[in-house]
């Protein structure tokens, strides 16, 4: 055994010494694959598990409710409800204040439902306590969730926070981590005030008193249904109560949207790079067998078995793979801090980078396993080599294949004919090139899709992810509604105003749904919110999220039972929606449809304004004109810019990274193929030089021989991927509630990218083929 390993090691070392360039290229491909594979495994396993670690550490809630009013009778009812509920493992009831509000964030504004807690209470709550992650020397002010730490929001600076229709300025004392209320994606956003500022806000009355209910369940998997059940129980007793809630499933999904996107892209790129690396290794081994036929025959004649020769190749490639994979997985920890910074900008959950043995070992196991299979598959033909045949270089001197490009008959120019002949005779090269270009075509089309629909013009992304958008949203008391609409009709700045009000209802025996009401859905700006069926027209109709419908087996035309305010009604499903605001748990009603379940105390109107209108100034004017009637105003454009800016930045980095990676992959694959071709055709090139062909002509012929496969694969790949990219993206985003993706296909970008790929490949081959200059006919005649 020791002798076998020694001989195998000697053969493997000899092979690598003879092919240093090919070895270097394979090292780079395996390095990139290992790096991305380990990053993906870290993001998809431990990174998301980090949420559960903090959830346990801070004893966080499974269901959270912020309920208006803090009267003794109401508290007693809540305590009795919790006490007799056998689903609950733990609960607590704390005093707080809550109100809708906003503050500047990421170039726009962050809007949310704020829950104000006094610092000592927030840090010592039995359930759902917060932890300070950064604190200054300031004793009076506000602590913000760590998500909002930025260049503009830092400790010691002041921040103006809108609370309802009032504005308050606080000093930023620090930042904290709250698992269930640490982001605008949580439905509830916790703000911690120092004792004096909490007392000031309480005295000012800008935010009403509320009860903060925090519940931990015996079985957390019931959190969605329990949230709906608990809210139904409360509204049955208090029909007009105002409350906002969240639950474990919704929060954990919404806080890890960027993680899901990034890990998905990492996994796809790792798979693509690994696939190309395997194709290159297989091609390399097949070429090695052809070029070294005499040597293999001599080794067999000297007593080496087929198993030993295959073992030497396994040792060569598997040993190389394992060593490089360890380096690549190690390098991923150098890149991970930058990835972690991007992730925290959306998750708002701190993550301490540490060594993860399971992803590390899994990366090595996956790479080692697939490379072993590839080497075995490509090298098994060694078993068929007989020493005497191998020593005579096989039977390649008698080639009975059809000659598709006979020089004596062809009418095409000689250089083109020679290049075409090389193309047709090198099918293995063509297969490798085609697979590489097809894979990269998908990457390029995805990059174009994101550039067109997210980076350059965010509108398609917003229409798909957010759903409906407008310029302004104003929430007004119902008794002021008639006067408000008259004002909107009379105001020349207003292009249109329409009811677009959201609240919560519950599906009987199902989950809570976010319901959006509209007086006339023909007025909405985004008709693609309903992608199958139609919007509701009558009071007995409802459109529900396609994801939720699929989970519960609903089809258009079925009936669904909805409950709210202690009432239950049946509705006919007239269409399917896809909005990510509630991660695929939402529905649409007409106003009359909802009023079968209850009346509205206030209404939200979306408003489209003429271009050039100052939205903030318009909102302020409406506040003053309807003083006491306007609950809150939102600059929708500014809010969206603030929230979506994170995703635009993330996607920009991803697109740049994968385009650079694509260029590197093309360069290394072509390097391997060109070096292999030059080694195989060294004598042919020497003869052609002796016949009078110049180095430039031979370089051009070599480059042209790759062009048919590159052009054909790029053409087919780019066109084919243009048709499948939207369904693939929808599959990729299905966790957010997306069923059908309608992004605009960037034709101009794809055409330019296709031309760019071909030109880049042509130039790369020409540069790599410069080695032809070193081939001298005289040296070949002397056997050098």
Secondary structure, DSSP 8 states (H G I E B T S, - for coil): -HHHHHHHHHHHHHHHHHTHHHHHHHHHHHHHHHHHHHHHHIIIIIIHHHHHHHHHHTT--SEEEEEE---HHHHHHHHHHHHT-TTEEEEEEEEEEEEEEEEEETTEEEEEEEEEEEHHHHHH-SSS--EEEEE-S-SSSEEEEGGG-SSSS-TT-EEEEEETTEEEEEEEEEEEE-TTTBSGGGSEEEEEE-HHHHHHHHHHTSSEEEEEEEEEESSGGGHHHHHHHHHHHHHHH-TT--EEEEEHHHHHHHTTHHHHHHHHHHHHHHHHHHHHHHHHHHHHHHHHHHHTHHHHHHHHHTT--HHHHHHHHHHHHHHHHHHHHHHHHHHHHHHHHHHHHHHHHHH---------HHHHHHHHHHHHHHHHHHHHHHHGGGGG--HHHHHTTTTTTS--S--SS-TTT--S-HHHHHHHHHHHH-HHHHHHHHHHHHHHHHHHHHHHHHIIIIII--HHHHHHHT----SEEEEEEGGGHHHHHHHHHH-TTEEEEEE-EEEEEEETTS-EEEEEEES-GGG-S-GGGEEEE----STTEEEEEHHHHHHHT--TT-EEEEEETTEEEEEEEEEEE--TTTTS-EEEEEHHHHTTT---SEEEEEEEE-TT--HHHHHHHHHHHTTTTEEEEEEHHHHHHHHHHHHHHHHHHHHHHHHHHHHHHHHHHHHHHHHHHHHHTHHHHHHHHHTT--HHHHHHHHHHHHHHHHHHHHHHHHHHHHHHHHHHHHHHTGGGT--S------HHHHHHHHHHHHHHHHHHHHHHGGGGGG--HHHHHTT-
